[in-house]
Amino acid sequence: MVEPTHFLHKLLNPQSLCVFGANENLLQNMGCQELLNILDDGYKGNVYPIHPRLETVLGLKAYKTIAELPETPDLAIILLPKRIVPQILREIGEKGTKFVILVTAGFRETDNAEAEEEIVKIAQQYGMRFIGPNCLGIINTHCKVGDEECILNTTWVNYYEPNRPGNVSIASQSGTFVSHVCFLTPEIDLHFSKTISIGNSLNVDIIDCLEYFEQDPTTDVILLYIEEIQRGREFIEAVKRIAPKKPIIALYTGGSKYGAKAVASHTGSLSGNDDIYNAAFKYGIIRVDTLEEWLDTAVLFSKTIPIGAIPKNNRLGIVTVAGGPGATMSDQASREGLIMPELPKDVQEKVKTMLPATAQGIQASNPIDFTFQISPQVFFERMPKLIAKKDIVDGMILFGAYGRDFFQYHEIGMSFYRTEAVQNGLDVLKELTEAGIEYLKRMVKKLKVPIIFVNYLGTKDEVVNLLNSKGFTVFRLEHQAVHAMKNLMAYGIFLQKLYSSSN
């Protein structure tokens, strides 16, 4: 694995660090929260709290100034009032530390451009690179300290289990979208490699992050939250180069009247017209409209891109055990411009042989409706194989993968549920389901046809956790699956056009 040469690699992989502004007031001090996460998430380098009055912070020896430290830390994190930031930056520069995360706010977003100019000059004087100001820091789940890999989390939200190291990286002009999203990701099995809160982007901007993610071997998918782009030409050149290799999914806020007003007070950004950004995004960026779609698209890409299961077109197949979800997904697919091809007559005849008696005559085309009854062998093996091998669709959504957790009752029901006969039946169901999912995993890897599941129970169902562990994406609601598949198909079509134009 080739180590990136980009300067951000050193910033995200410090061998030691210091924190200005941390105390032990968890409820009111962001420095306490960030230092606690650095320690609690398992960072293995040396950590030095710097505080003018305290002797210890969270069990660590505290130092009054950075000059007193026994070594020159690779990274300094500043969570102090704006008025003393210039002085602290100079002290950091005199010590020889080259990388800084400046969390402190109150600069451009409060019309204080002069203060920004001062810290930029200080950074240039000492050859320092800094993220911020007005940011929440970084998460690196593949941080290398010596020969050991660990998690470095300088944000104020813990990267707790079941979160784990992943292959999706974020560059965001919102700190919330690199930290608080960790509350949402376990439900959809999304795991991050890097997250970078760039704040006001005075010294490190989105283009820098893109160029680093391009080199980073643990990043397969890139997420951007954009309020403004300062270096438009460089941005487009980076996107044109990177998007064919690593998909870029962007959530842009600021193209509307009220969005522009909100981002101006957030980071002081000057937003652009939606049409301008859409023109810039045409070079391979997948643009989404909501945080939900941003994360949902990322998790699907994170599982399909590494195995090359990328659609060549936008033909969708739907298999369901209930009419309502099938109709809902079909309607949504139509509104999103996806094609739901009619199954050929010979395929429909084969489908009919798999339908239960309750479904005969209902729907043997697309969507395929099994009407509440289906066997694991049919659902996970025979039906997907039949459709995928005929090259009828480019991707599929399956509704109805449930396990024993589907059966939830009160006292009378649970008494029956616990009987030996029922439990034996559920054991058989589990064995057949596990075998079917394993078969489906091999089929997707071979035929490169992506498959998404929808399960209302979410991770409360053991089948969902099994599907996640085997590399499948599972959403709780139908529209999530359709939106994510639409975006994956759009990326596949982009690649096809790119390859055809280059030949």
N, C-alpha and C positions, 0 to 999 in steps of 0.2 A: 504493500500500500504506500503510494507516494505521498509524502507530507506536503501540504500546501505551503507555498512561499509567500502568500499574501500576508500583509502586516496584521490583519485581523486574527490570523491563526495564533500569533503570540499573545494577543490581547485575550483571546478566549481560552488559552491554555497556560495561564500564569503558574509558575512554580512556587510563587509566594504572593501574598497580597496584604494590603492594609486597608482599614475602614475608618474614615473620619466621621464622627457624629453618632456612633452607636453607644447606647447606654442600656439599662435593663428595664426600661419603661415600655413594655410590649404594646400596650394599648395606644400610646401616643407618640412613639418614636419609631419612624420608619427605619432608622439605622439599626435599631434592635431587631426588627423583623427581618431585615436583609442579612444581618450577621448571623442570626439564628438559622436561617435557611442555608447559608454557606456551610455552617457546621453540621446541621441536621441532615442535609442531603449528601454528606459524605465527602466533601472536598478534602483532598489529602495533602495539599501544600501547607506551608506555614501561614498562619493568620495572625495579624497584629492589629488590635483595636487601638486607636489613637484618641485620647481624651485628656483634656487639660487638668481634670480634677480626680477622676476615678483611678483606683489602683488596679482593679480587675473589671472585666466585662464578660459576662457569661462564662466565668471560670478561666478566662485567658488574662494574662498579664497585659495591662494597658500602659501605653507610652504617651508622654505628654506632647511630643512632637515626632515627626517622621525622622528628624535628624538623630534621634536616640535609638532607632531600630538597629538591631545587630546585623542586618543585611539590607541591601537595596531591593525592595519588593518590585516584582514585575508589574503589578497592577495596583493602582490606588482608587478607592471608591469614596466619593465625596457626598455626604448628606449633611450639609451645613448651611447656615443662612447665607444668602447671596452676597452680603456686604464683605464677608471675609474670604470668599472663594478666590479672588485674585492673589491674596497673600498665601493661601494654602497651595495654590498652583505653583507659585514661585518656590515654596519650600519643597514641594514634590520634585520640581525641576532641578533644584540644587542637590537633592539626594541622588538624582540620576534615574529615577523611575520614568519610563517612557510611555506608559499606557494608563489612561484614566477613564473611569466611568463617573460622569458628572450628573448626579441625580437632581441636584438643586434646580428649582424652577424660579421664574420671575425675571426672565430676560426678554427676548423678542415678543413672546406672547403677551407681555404687559407693556409693549412699546418702549422697551429699554434696550435699544440697539447699541448705545454707547458701552454698556456693560458687556455685551457680547463681543464687541470689537476688542475690548481690553483682554478678555481671556483668550481670544484667538491669537493676539500678538504674543502673549506669554507662552502659549503652546508652541508657537513658531520659534520663539527665542530659544527654547530648551529642546526642540525637536520631539515634542510629545504628540501623540495622537489620542483623541478623547471622543467618547460617545456621549451625546447629550448636547447641551443641558436639557433639563426637563424630561428626563427619561426614567425608566425603572430598572435598567440593567440588562443582564444577559442570563441565559441558561445554556450550558453546554453539557450534554449528557454523555459526550465522548471525550471529556477533558483528560489530557495526558499530563500526569505529574511524574516525572522520571519515567519508569517503565510501567507505571500503574495507570489504569483508566478509572475515572471517577466522574461524579456529577458536580459541576460547579453551577450553583444557582444564586445569583446576586439579586434576584427580584424579591418581592415581599409576599409571594405565594409559594408554598412548598410544593416541590415536584414529588408528591407522595405516591406510594403504590396504590393502584396497579399501574400508574405511569411508569414507563421504563424507557431506556434509550431507544430511539427510533431513527427514521430516515427522512423526516420532514423538517425543513428549516424555515424560520420566519424572520423577515425584516419588517419592522412596523414603526410607524410614527405615532402609535398609541401604545403606552406601556401596558395597558389592560390586556391588549391582544397578544402579548407575549408571556403573560403571567396568569391572569385570572381564567384564561381559556383552559388552563390545566384542570379546572373544576369540571369542565364539560367533556374532555377528551376520553376519560375511561369508558364512558357509555358507548362510544363508537369505536373504541380500540385504536385511537390515534396516538402516536408516540413521536416525540420530537427529537431531533438531533441538536439543532441550535435554535435559539430565539434571541433576537437582538432588538432592543428598544432604542431607536435612534433619536427620539425626542425632536429637538429643533434642528438636528442635522448640521451643526456648525462645522464639524471637523470630519465626521464620518456620515455618509449619506447612503441612500438605497443602492446607488450604483456600486459603491464600495462593497456593500453586502452581497450584491449579485455576483460580483467578480470573485469574492471569497467562496460563496456557495458553489460556483462553477468549479473551483479547484477541490472542494471538500469531498473526500471519498465517502463520507457517511451521509451526504445529502443527495437524495434521489428526486425530491419534490420541493419546490420553493413556493412559499406563501408571502405575499406582500400586502401590507395595509398602507395605502397611499393617501396623503392629503395634498401633497404637491410634489412635483419633480423639478429640481433646480437645474440639472444638467440634461436637458432634453435630448440633445443629439447623442451624447454618450450613453444615455439610457436606452435609446432605440438600438444603437450598435450592440450593446450588451445583450439585449433581449434577442436580437436576430442571431447572435452567436450561441446563446445558452439554451433558448427554448426548444430547439430540435433535440437537445441532449437531455435536458431536465425541464419538465413542465413548470411553468410559472403561473400561479393562480393569484389574481389580484382583486382586492376589495378597495375600490376607490370611492372616497367620500369628498364631496366638494363641488361636484358638477352642477348641483342644484342651488337655488337661491339661499335656502336655509342651511343646506349643508356647508356652503362656502362661508356663511356667517359663523357657523359653529366651529369650523376648523381654524378660522382666523383667531378666535379667542383661545383655542386649544394649544396650537403650536406657533401661532403667528403666521401661518402659511397663506400664500396667495394662490388660491385654487384656480383651475382652468375649466373652460367649458367642456361639457361631456363629450362633444363631438371631437374636440382636440385630443382628448385622452383615448377615445375609441380609435382614432386614427393611429395613435402611437401603439395601442395594444394589438393592432391587426398583425403585428409581426410575430405572433405566437402566444401572446398572453391570453389565458382564460379569465375573462372578467365575470365576477359574481356580484350579486346585489345585497346579500345578507351574510352575517357572521355564520349562521347555520350552514348555508351553502358553501361558504369558504372552507369550513372544517370538514363537512361531508365530502366535498370534492377531493380534499387533501387525503382523507383516509382511503378512498377508493383508489386514487392514483398511487398511494404509498404501497398498495398491495398488488396492483396490476402492472405498474411500470417495471419493477425489477424482474418480472417473469415474461415481459413482452406481450402481455394479454391486452393489446391495444386494438380497438375496432378499426376497420378500414372504411366503414361507412356508418350510416345512422339507422340501420334496420334493427328494430327491437322486438324481442319475443317475450311474452309474459305467460307464466304458468302459475295458477292460483287454485286454492282449495275453497274459495268463496267468491261469489259473483261481484259483490260490492267493491272489494279491493281491486279486482281485475278491471272493472269498469272505470274506477277512479284513476288507476294508472294509465289506462288506455286514453282516457280523456286528457290527462295531463301530458302524455306523450304527444298527442296530436297538437295540443296548444304550443308545445315546445318545438314543433317542426320535425319530430321524429317519424319514421316510417314503420308501420306495423304490417308487414306483408302477410297476405293470406297464405296459409300452408297449402302446398300442392295436394291434389286429390289423393295421391298414393300415400302421402304422409298422414293426411287426415284419417284414412282408413286404418293405418297402424295406430294412430292415437286412439281411435275408438275402441280398439282391443284392450287398451290400458285403462279406460274409464270405468269406474264402478257403476253398478246398476243404477244408483241414484243420479248419475250424471249423464246417462245415455240420452242422446238427442239434444243436449243442452249446448255444448260448445266444444267442437273438436278442431277449431282453427286457431286463431290468435286474437285474443288471449285463449289459452287452454284452461277450461274450468272443470276442476275435479269434484266440486260440490261436496266438500267436507270429508271425503273419504279418499285416502291415498296410501299406498304402501311405500316404505322408504326405498325399496329397490326401484320402483317406478319414478318416484319423485327426484331422487338423487342420481340415478343411473340411467335407466332406459329412456326416459323422456328427454333429458338434456342431451344425451348422446344422439338420439334420433334427429333432433333439430340441429345440433351443432355440426354433425357430420354431413348434413345435406347442404350446408352453406346457405341457409335460408335467412339467418339473422346474424348481426354483428355483436350482439350482446343480449343477455337475458336477465329478467327480474323474476324471482320466485317468491311467492307468498304462501306460507304454510309449513315452514320447518319448525315444528314444535316437539318438545320432549315431555318428560314426566311432569315438568312444572306447569304444563298446561292444565293439568287436572287439579283444581283447587276447590275445596269444599269446606262445609261446616262439619258439625259433629257426626251426623248420619252419613254424609258422604265420605268423610275420612275413615269411618269404621269400615265401610265397604272397600275403600281405596287401599286399606292396609291388608286386606285379605291375601292369602298366599297366591290364589289364582291371578288376581290383578297384578300383584308384584312380579310374578313370573312373566306375565304378558309384557309388562313394562321393561323387564330385563331383556326380553327378546327384541322389543322395539329399539332399545338403546343399542344393542349389538348390531342390528341391521342399519340403524342410522349412522353409527360410527363407520361401518364398512362402506356405506353409500357415500358419505362425505369424503372418505379417503379416496374412493374411486373418482369422485367428481374433481377433487384436487388434481389428480393425475391427468384427467381429461382436459381441464382448463389449461394446464401447463403445456399439454401437447397440442391442442387445437387453437389455443390463443383466443378463446371466446370468453370474455369476462362475464361473471355471474354475480348478481347482487341478491341478497335475501332481505325480506321484510318480516319482522316478528314484533308484535305489539308488547310482548313481555320484556324485550330488551335483555340486558345481561342477567336478569333474574331467572332466565331460562338456561339450563345447562347446555342445551343445543346451541344457543347463541355463542356461548364461551368456547364450545368446541369448534364451531365454524370460524370464529375469530382466530383460534390457535392454528387452524389449517390454512390461513391466508385469505379467507373470504370476508367481505364487507357485509355487515348486517345493520339495517336501519329500523327504527321503530315505526316510521310512518312512510306511506307510499310516495308522497311528493319528494321526500328526501332522496329516495332511490332513483326516481325519474330525473331529478335535477342533476344528481351526480353522474348518472349514466350519460345524460345529454352532454355534459362537459367533457367526459372521457371520449365520447364519440367525436365531439368537435376537435379535440386535440388529435385524434387519429386521422381525421379528414385533413387537418392542417399538415400533418406529416406526409400524408399521401400526396398532397398538392406540391409540397416542397420536394419530395423525391422525384415526382414526375417532371417537374420543371428543371431539375438538375440533370436529367437523363436526355 
